Amino acid sequence: MRNFLTFVLFIFTSIVAVSQNSLSKLEATIQDSFEAEQGDFALAFTMISEGNKELFINADERFHAASTMKTPVMIEIFKQATKKTLSLDDSLEIKNRFVSIEDGSEFSLELSRDDAEHLYEQIGKKRSIRDLVTDMVIYSSNLATNIVIELAGTENINNTMRELGADNIQVLRGVEDMKAYNAGKSNTTTARDLQIIFEALAKRNAVSPEADKQMLEILRQQKHTDLIPALLPENIKIANKTGWIDGVHHDSAFLELPDGKSYVLVLLSKNMEDMEAGTKMLAQVSKMVYDFVKAQ
């Protein structure tokens, strides 16, 4: 019996060693890819289906959050809806007048910088909170974001992130508040914090099982798929949120394979001179991670 237990322990230890060796090779390959491209990059990866496999590269370095901050905004709205502070079926006026956090002056958003043109055609009308949140996530609408973030409250959003264990993400303001931007007041995040948030959604403990299910359904309707999903098979369920500004392209996602394997992947970047080349490299890194997961 002792010999049998020793044999089983040997087999288990060997499997773990092979897996860790494979993970080390993945890390080295990704590091080479990061170093070959001009810019600064970060990665956070964890398997949900097999919790002992994870990889972090520059995961605690701060990046401009760009539109990845829209996921925390959505989580706070669903939290308030779960607490009955608001109803997702309530309506808000579509407006294009917002107040800078820097000096209280008014500013408006530019249609040319927003992918949700249909909202600008409805200014003065009303739209449900649920629809505005959906526009904010799947089209990455800046107009919807600024309307919704006023309702959610930045302090509430940050408090909720801390409750989830995301200690460094900071949501200070809405989008295109240029006076605040010029004063150095921008939304920031780390790859680890976004990984924590998406892992909470994946495990259905961000808000509640039902609320998290609804949020993942919204994320799966994402229209921007040129980074993490770009080189992956179409039969993968991907719930993701991107973000981009000059020199920056991010993606954060929960991915589910047909065989039941699932994982969270976050890719962040900054200081890229060639956005197209950087995006292609990050898409290739996503494919490397997928190939690793599939081989487990």
C-alpha angles and dihedrals in degrees: 000000000000090000091051092051090048090052092049091049090050092051092048092048091049092051091050091048092051091048093049091047089052090049090051090053090050091051092050092049092049092047089053090051092050093048093048092059126067111248142048120287141185135190136192119184131171132165112230094192091051108029097192094070117083140135132198126187118178084337096156097048113114120243134179100267096219108178096338085089088072090079092062089047090053092048092053092049091051090046091055090046090052089051089049091240086128139359123238086222092060114107131233128197114253105234138163101210120098138165124241115236088216102064109347094254120144125252137174134212126247117240090214090065096051130078095204101077092161091071094058088056088057100051108144092026128094132252131184119260089238092056093045091051089049091050089048092055109033098036093026087230112192092198092055090045095055092047093048097042091057088057096044097046122224093241090054091048093052093045090053091049090053090051088056091051097255096132102169108042110106124196105188104155150351126270130295095013090149096178090057091044092052089049090056095254105136137143111260137188144171129226090243093055093051089047089054091050095049092044088054090052091047092052091044095239101108093093110333135322092260096043092047091050090054093047092051089050089056092047090051089061090063113148095197107077106147098111125038095012096038100097099024128105116269093236092073118100106228126186106186146158123201133195134193143172130153109318092000132096122165137174132184123186152166110217129194122194123208091247092061098260115132138179146171120236129184123185121184132180142178140172092034113161094188107045094182094052092044092050092050090051092051091049088054090050088053089054090050091054091047091051089050092051093046091053094054 
